[in-house]
């Protein structure tokens, strides 16, 4: 890969809002291309925790080009089976994970805790010339012909050539430049609460799903043997978001739907209440009419969140960061760069977003009929051979994106 753009970009200052996967990856590439990069993050450090994430298809190639693939594989969880149970603990089926994954998924994919990925990316960016502003955020922005005037929450002001919003589904950058999120967020009909808790279920390189109509408790062993990531999801006509309820109340609302007398999950209430890292939100996607406005562009969940149901948020963040930075580095006109970034990626992103609806039927069946249909399919798969499954495998979504060379 050529670095001959560096000398052309050293005068360009870029502010990235958000030190998550998309923000860190975008910062990495822009610094590689010689931009002066600042990352602002409202938290006081890189966020730990989070459920296991998958890096698949062309996103794996992005990590190779970042020279971090080998490091990431050292944290590979390699979940090898998934068990479906009733709330009472009766086993419906146990299957090798690969048997129920979409046919387009790659054996070379990497699965690791989100916090581990974020820290690996952060360690890479610390080797560069990137300036981090933790415990801070953007208070206001004003774009003009030569840059973007930014005022930070700490009262300081600075002008940047470009601002990149990589600050998640509820993006502050997007709010300041495009307005309220209502017209951009597509609620998928579910709310969730997640946290890392002790591995009382004694899972090993496996996942467990317990379902009743409109409710699922999902557990992933996260690779250390001692912990699992718990995700409680419920179907609801009402979307709840992080701005609407305090965490303790939101937690209680979920625990009420998973009473200990009905759900055979040891010490779930106690463990969730003792956990300090619980998080919650609606299950939603972001659909923007355009991924940029003037000198401000968006990447990752801020631009095109596919929801955790798709399993593609991390891969899209890595690919999006690579393409956005590459286009800015190779084009003299930022409007052309932002436009080409969107042109190259939009159809691929939309395909991944569409996959969320299929996953919902497996992870969180909405009705008794949906559960019966799913369980019938699972038991049929369990009794079939892998060869029989592959013969009847339908055409499915592709996770391969033709990465440009920059």
URFEN-V43776 format. One record per pair of residues at least 4 apart in sequence whose ideal C-beta (glycine too) atoms are under 7 Angstrom apart, sorted by sequence separation. I is the first residue (numbers start at 1). J is the second residue. D is the distance in whole Angstrom. If there is no record, write none. Layout:
I/J/D + I/J/D
//
This chain:
5/9/6 + 6/10/7 + 18/22/7 + 19/23/5 + 20/24/7 + 21/25/6 + 22/26/6 + 23/27/6 + 24/28/6 + 25/29/7 + 26/30/6 + 27/31/6 + 28/32/7 + 29/33/7 + 31/35/6 + 43/47/6 + 55/59/5 + 56/60/7 + 58/62/7 + 59/63/7 + 60/64/7 + 61/65/7 + 62/66/6 + 68/72/6 + 69/73/6 + 85/89/6 + 86/90/4 + 95/99/5 + 97/101/6 + 101/105/5 + 105/109/6 + 112/116/5 + 114/118/6 + 115/119/6 + 116/120/6 + 117/121/6 + 118/122/6 + 119/123/6 + 120/124/7 + 121/125/6 + 122/126/6 + 152/156/5 + 167/171/5 + 171/175/6 + 172/176/6 + 173/177/6 + 174/178/5 + 175/179/7 + 181/185/5 + 199/203/6 + 211/215/7 + 240/244/6 + 245/249/5 + 246/250/7 + 247/251/6 + 248/252/7 + 249/253/7 + 250/254/7 + 251/255/6 + 252/256/6 + 254/258/7 + 259/263/7 + 267/271/5 + 268/272/6 + 269/273/6 + 270/274/6 + 271/275/6 + 292/296/6 + 298/302/4 + 299/303/5 + 301/305/4 + 306/310/4 + 312/316/5 + 313/317/6 + 314/318/7 + 315/319/6 + 316/320/6 + 317/321/6 + 318/322/7 + 319/323/6 + 320/324/6 + 321/325/6 + 322/326/6 + 323/327/6 + 324/328/7 + 325/329/6 + 326/330/6 + 327/331/6 + 333/337/7 + 334/338/6 + 335/339/6 + 336/340/6 + 337/341/6 + 338/342/7 + 339/343/6 + 340/344/6 + 341/345/6 + 342/346/5 + 345/349/5 + 346/350/6 + 347/351/7 + 348/352/7 + 349/353/6 + 350/354/6 + 355/359/6 + 356/360/6 + 359/363/6 + 360/364/6 + 361/365/6 + 366/370/5 + 368/372/6 + 369/373/6 + 370/374/6 + 371/375/6 + 372/376/6 + 373/377/7 + 374/378/6 + 375/379/6 + 376/380/6 + 377/381/6 + 378/382/6 + 379/383/7 + 380/384/6 + 384/388/4 + 386/390/6 + 387/391/7 + 388/392/7 + 389/393/6 + 18/23/4 + 19/24/6 + 30/35/4 + 55/60/6 + 63/68/5 + 64/69/5 + 85/90/6 + 95/100/6 + 112/117/6 + 125/130/5 + 143/148/5 + 167/172/6 + 175/180/7 + 203/208/6 + 211/216/5 + 222/227/5 + 240/245/6 + 245/250/4 + 258/263/5 + 292/297/4 + 298/303/4 + 308/313/7 + 331/336/5 + 365/370/4 + 384/389/6 + 31/37/5 + 63/69/4 + 85/91/5 + 86/92/7 + 142/148/7 + 151/157/5 + 165/171/5 + 167/173/6 + 175/181/7 + 210/216/7 + 222/228/7 + 272/278/6 + 291/297/6 + 292/298/7 + 306/312/5 + 328/334/7 + 331/337/4 + 365/371/4 + 16/23/5 + 30/37/5 + 85/92/6 + 141/148/6 + 142/149/4 + 150/157/7 + 174/181/7 + 201/208/6 + 209/216/6 + 210/217/5 + 221/228/5 + 222/229/5 + 258/265/7 + 291/298/5 + 306/313/6 + 55/63/6 + 83/91/6 + 84/92/4 + 141/149/7 + 149/157/7 + 150/158/6 + 165/173/3 + 220/228/6 + 305/313/6 + 381/389/7 + 60/69/7 + 63/72/6 + 84/93/5 + 141/150/5 + 165/174/5 + 209/218/5 + 219/228/5 + 220/229/5 + 260/269/6 + 328/337/5 + 331/340/7 + 361/370/6 + 365/374/5 + 16/26/6 + 27/37/5 + 149/159/5 + 150/160/6 + 163/173/7 + 240/250/7 + 258/268/6 + 288/298/7 + 306/316/6 + 327/337/4 + 16/27/5 + 83/94/4 + 140/151/5 + 148/159/7 + 170/181/6 + 207/218/7 + 208/219/5 + 219/230/5 + 27/39/5 + 138/150/6 + 139/151/5 + 147/159/5 + 148/160/5 + 207/219/7 + 291/303/5 + 301/313/6 + 304/316/6 + 362/374/6 + 81/94/6 + 82/95/6 + 139/152/6 + 147/160/6 + 150/163/7 + 207/220/5 + 217/230/7 + 218/231/4 + 327/340/5 + 361/374/6 + 81/95/6 + 138/152/6 + 139/153/5 + 147/161/5 + 148/162/7 + 255/269/5 + 327/341/5 + 81/96/6 + 82/97/5 + 137/152/7 + 148/163/5 + 206/221/6 + 217/232/6 + 218/233/7 + 286/301/6 + 288/303/6 + 14/30/6 + 23/39/6 + 80/96/6 + 81/97/6 + 136/152/5 + 137/153/5 + 169/185/7 + 203/219/6 + 205/221/6 + 286/302/7 + 55/72/7 + 80/97/6 + 136/153/6 + 204/221/6 + 216/233/5 + 255/272/7 + 286/303/7 + 300/317/4 + 303/320/7 + 324/341/5 + 79/97/5 + 82/100/7 + 136/154/6 + 201/219/6 + 203/221/4 + 286/304/6 + 323/341/5 + 215/234/5 + 286/305/4 + 19/39/5 + 214/234/6 + 234/254/7 + 285/305/5 + 300/320/6 + 14/35/5 + 16/37/7 + 204/225/7 + 214/235/4 + 251/272/6 + 284/305/7 + 285/306/6 + 299/320/5 + 323/344/6 + 14/36/7 + 19/41/4 + 141/163/6 + 199/221/6 + 232/254/5 + 285/307/5 + 299/321/6 + 323/345/6 + 12/35/5 + 13/36/5 + 14/37/5 + 15/38/5 + 16/39/5 + 17/40/5 + 18/41/6 + 234/257/6 + 284/307/6 + 9/33/5 + 10/34/5 + 12/36/7 + 283/307/5 + 9/34/4 + 15/40/6 + 52/77/6 + 203/228/6 + 283/308/7 + 299/324/5 + 320/345/6 + 9/35/5 + 10/36/7 + 196/222/7 + 199/225/7 + 232/258/6 + 283/309/6 + 6/33/6 + 7/34/7 + 19/46/6 + 199/226/6 + 201/228/6 + 251/278/6 + 297/324/6 + 5/33/5 + 6/34/3 + 198/226/7 + 199/227/6 + 3/32/7 + 5/34/6 + 198/227/6 + 199/228/5 + 197/227/7 + 250/280/5 + 196/227/5 + 197/228/6 + 247/278/6 + 79/111/6 + 78/111/7 + 196/229/5 + 197/230/5 + 247/280/7 + 316/349/6 + 76/110/5 + 77/111/5 + 138/172/6 + 76/111/6 + 77/112/6 + 137/172/6 + 138/173/6 + 141/176/5 + 194/229/7 + 195/230/6 + 76/112/6 + 140/176/7 + 141/177/6 + 194/230/7 + 316/352/6 + 73/110/6 + 75/112/4 + 194/231/5 + 28/66/6 + 72/110/5 + 138/176/6 + 242/280/7 + 192/231/6 + 193/232/5 + 242/281/6 + 295/334/6 + 72/112/6 + 192/232/6 + 241/281/6 + 312/352/4 + 75/116/5 + 192/233/4 + 217/258/6 + 241/282/6 + 297/338/5 + 215/257/6 + 240/282/6 + 310/352/6 + 355/397/5 + 190/233/5 + 191/234/6 + 239/282/4 + 310/353/6 + 312/355/7 + 190/234/7 + 72/117/7 + 190/235/6 + 191/236/5 + 239/284/7 + 304/349/5 + 310/355/5 + 60/106/7 + 189/235/6 + 190/236/7 + 217/263/6 + 292/338/4 + 306/352/5 + 310/356/4 + 351/397/6 + 306/353/4 + 309/356/4 + 60/108/5 + 72/120/6 + 191/239/7 + 217/265/6 + 311/359/7 + 56/105/6 + 57/106/6 + 60/109/7 + 71/120/6 + 191/240/5 + 307/356/5 + 310/359/6 + 56/106/6 + 60/110/6 + 291/341/7 + 306/356/6 + 309/359/4 + 291/342/5 + 309/360/5 + 68/120/6 + 187/239/4 + 290/342/7 + 56/109/4 + 210/263/7 + 348/401/5 + 55/109/6 + 309/363/7 + 54/109/6 + 55/110/4 + 68/124/6 + 54/111/5 + 193/250/6 + 66/124/7 + 193/251/6 + 52/111/5 + 53/112/7 + 52/112/7 + 344/404/7 + 52/113/6 + 53/114/5 + 193/254/4 + 50/113/7 + 51/114/6 + 1/65/6 + 50/114/3 + 53/117/6 + 50/115/5 + 49/115/5 + 200/266/4 + 48/115/4 + 200/267/6 + 47/115/7 + 285/353/6 + 47/118/6 + 170/241/7 + 285/356/7 + 46/118/5 + 170/242/6 + 46/119/6 + 198/271/6 + 197/271/4 + 197/272/6 + 46/122/5 + 330/406/6 + 195/272/6 + 329/406/6 + 197/275/6 + 326/404/6 + 196/275/7 + 195/275/4 + 326/406/4 + 196/277/6 + 322/403/7 + 323/404/7 + 195/277/6 + 319/401/6 + 195/278/4 + 194/278/7 + 193/278/6 + 194/279/6 + 193/280/4 + 192/280/6 + 45/134/6 + 192/281/7 + 44/134/5 + 39/130/6 + 41/132/7 + 43/134/7 + 44/135/4 + 191/282/5 + 192/283/6 + 41/133/7 + 191/283/7 + 28/121/7 + 37/130/5 + 38/131/5 + 39/132/5 + 40/133/4 + 41/134/5 + 190/283/4 + 24/118/7 + 39/133/7 + 42/136/7 + 38/133/7 + 42/137/4 + 187/282/6 + 188/283/5 + 21/117/6 + 25/121/6 + 28/124/6 + 40/136/5 + 188/284/6 + 21/118/6 + 24/121/4 + 28/125/5 + 31/128/4 + 40/137/6 + 187/284/5 + 188/285/7 + 20/118/7 + 24/122/6 + 27/125/5 + 31/129/6 + 40/138/6 + 186/284/6 + 31/130/5 + 185/284/5 + 186/285/5 + 21/121/7 + 28/128/7 + 24/125/6 + 185/286/6 + 186/287/6 + 184/286/6 + 27/130/5 + 184/287/6 + 184/288/6 + 113/222/5 + 113/223/7 + 40/152/7 + 19/132/7 + 169/284/6 + 178/293/6 + 177/293/5 + 169/286/6 + 177/296/5 + 188/307/6 + 17/138/6 + 188/309/7 + 83/206/7 + 85/208/7 + 87/210/5 + 173/296/7 + 82/206/7 + 86/210/7 + 174/298/6 + 80/205/5 + 81/206/5 + 82/207/4 + 83/208/5 + 84/209/5 + 85/210/5 + 87/212/5 + 79/205/6 + 80/206/7 + 78/205/6 + 79/206/6 + 82/209/7 + 171/298/7 + 77/205/7 + 79/207/6 + 174/302/5 + 173/302/7 + 235/364/6 + 165/296/7 + 171/302/4 + 233/364/5 + 235/366/5 + 163/295/7 + 169/301/5 + 162/295/5 + 163/296/5 + 164/297/6 + 165/298/4 + 166/299/5 + 168/301/5 + 161/295/7 + 166/300/5 + 168/302/6 + 15/150/6 + 162/297/7 + 164/299/6 + 167/302/6 + 166/302/6 + 169/305/5 + 165/302/5 + 26/164/6 + 26/166/6 + 79/220/7 + 23/166/4 + 51/194/6 + 22/166/4 + 15/160/4 + 77/222/6 + 218/363/6 + 14/160/6 + 17/163/7 + 20/166/7 + 77/223/4 + 13/160/5 + 14/161/6 + 17/164/7 + 49/196/6 + 148/295/5 + 216/363/6 + 13/161/5 + 14/162/5 + 15/163/5 + 16/164/5 + 17/165/5 + 18/166/4 + 20/168/6 + 75/223/7 + 147/295/7 + 148/296/7 + 216/364/5 + 12/161/5 + 17/166/6 + 18/167/4 + 14/164/6 + 16/166/6 + 17/167/5 + 18/168/6 + 143/294/4 + 143/295/5 + 213/365/7 + 214/366/5 + 143/296/6 + 213/366/7 + 209/363/7 + 211/365/6 + 213/367/5 + 17/172/7 + 213/368/5 + 17/173/4 + 213/371/6 + 211/371/6 + 52/220/5 + 188/356/6 + 51/220/6 + 52/222/6 + 162/334/6 + 188/360/7 + 190/364/6 + 87/262/6 + 89/264/4 + 87/263/5 + 88/264/6 + 52/229/6 + 87/264/7 + 51/229/5 + 51/231/6 + 49/277/4 + 48/277/7 + 102/355/7 + 63/318/7 + 59/315/4 + 62/318/5 + 54/311/5 + 62/319/6 + 57/315/6 + 55/314/6 + 56/315/5 + 59/318/4 + 54/314/6 + 55/315/6 + 59/319/5 + 62/322/5 + 53/314/4 + 54/315/7 + 58/319/6 + 55/318/7 + 26/299/6 + 22/299/5 + 22/300/3 + 21/300/7 + 22/301/7 + 20/300/7 + 100/381/7 + 99/381/6 + 92/375/5 + 95/378/7 + 93/378/4 + 92/378/6 + 93/379/5 + 95/381/6 + 92/379/7 + 95/382/6 + 99/386/7 + 94/382/7 + 93/382/4 + 99/389/6 + 103/393/5 + 25/317/6 + 29/321/6 + 33/325/6 + 104/396/5 + 21/314/6 + 25/318/5 + 29/322/6 + 103/396/4 + 104/397/5 + 106/399/6 + 84/378/6 + 102/396/5 + 104/398/5 + 105/399/6 + 22/317/4 + 26/321/4 + 30/325/5 + 102/397/6 + 104/399/5 + 21/317/5 + 25/321/4 + 29/325/3 + 33/329/4 + 21/318/7 + 29/326/7 + 22/320/6 + 26/324/6 + 30/328/7 + 22/321/6 + 26/325/6 + 9/329/6 + 5/329/5 + 5/330/6 + 62/403/7 + 57/399/3 + 58/400/6 + 61/403/6 + 56/399/5 + 57/400/5 + 58/401/4 + 57/401/7 + 58/403/5 + 1/405/7 + 1/406/7
//
